[in-house]
Amino acid sequence: MKLGIVGLPNVGKSTLFNAITSTKNAQAANYPFCTIEPNAGVVAVPDARLDKLADLWQTDKKTPAIVEFVDIAGLVKGASQGAGLGNKFLGHIRECDALVHVVRCFDDDNIVHVVEDVNKPEGVDPLRDIEAIDMELILSDLEVVTNRAGRMAKAAKTGNKAAGAEAAWLEALRQHLDSGKPARLFAFDGGDEAQANAVREIGLLSAKPVIYACNVGEDDLLGGIENNRYFPLVAARAKAEKAQAIPICAKTEEDIADATPAEKQVFLQEMGITASGLDNLIAASYELLGLISFLTDGKKECRAWTIRRGTKAPQAAGKIHSDFERGFIRAQVVSYDDLTACDFDMAAVKAKGLQRTEGKEYVVRDGDIIEFLFNV
């Protein structure tokens, strides 16, 4: 899973990236466009289930699922026409599965807030800021869709029925974008394979799922996020467009970036926080993209594997190795919750009939511990 961190300049993108990836790869400075090339960092997905299995087995190797974060330079109004550093960064977004849109939700007169003109600081307004980024993605998509719709319409005049069908929905999409609405709110036909292939080929920027990471002040975390006047505005917008909105303090994440897990836990407890911003961000990403994890365990290795919700056993096996999918016979499955209920005693699990034998039609569930049997 690759998540692109986007937003206006100086909203805390690079500070957040540095913190959650525990690196200093992305330069953080109080001036626009200090990030010029996208920085990438890989983060392990926190999973207490995997930690427990690794401890039980005293495993030689523990391999968590991973998320790749890409820090993309700050966009401004006019980016789709080359303003700021322009289309160069819009191109980086195409490679991401989803966007983490960092929105400034704090006041600080010492940090310049830029929306359009880098020489003209503006006040904090998260909804206006979101619109500014959204519109650049929409305008970029509009140009691509308009050009393709024209080509398809021309091809349709020669009697090409497939081109005619594509031209029709592209024109509807063009009108949707032209009205200022992102492609993720367009009513695509989920059963139209040709349409799905065309959408993938086009690489619509505004179709990307979005998590709004509301960068709040440390006082908001301590005093309660309900006291932040900006967060409810973003949360309401996210709900309306079936996106995610989470409060996160880039400064706090930076403070705990180099701490040990135990130190982080103590720090968060002292602040009255149950989970770090990174943990919440990853959880939101999994939910937004419909992802789950299944587990494999043993003395040699305990590992978490990320799949899409609804994946059947053979395809899940294929995540491990293509031979596992090709020669799939059956899967031996134990629910992590069942294992927990039996106090992690596998003999008790088997005695209660909680280890199941599943076939090709079994839909893997989050937290399944699976052993695949195959023959090639």
Secondary structure by P-SEA (a helix, b strand, c coil): cbbbbbbcccccaaaaaaaaaccccccccccccccccbbbbbbccccaaaaaaaaaacccccccbbbbbbbbccccccccccccccaaaaaaaaaccccbbbbbccccccbbbbcccccccccccaaaaaaaaaaaaaaaaaaaaaaaaaaaaaaaaaccaaaaaaaaaaaaaaaaaaacccccccccccccaaaaaaaaaacccccccccccccccaaaaaacccccccaaaaaaaaaaacbbbbbbbaaaaaaaccccaaaaaaaaaaacccccaaaaaaaaaaaaabbbbbbcccccccbbbbbcccccaaaaaaaacaaaaaaccccbbbbaaaaaaacccaaaaaaaccccccccccccccccbbbbbbcc
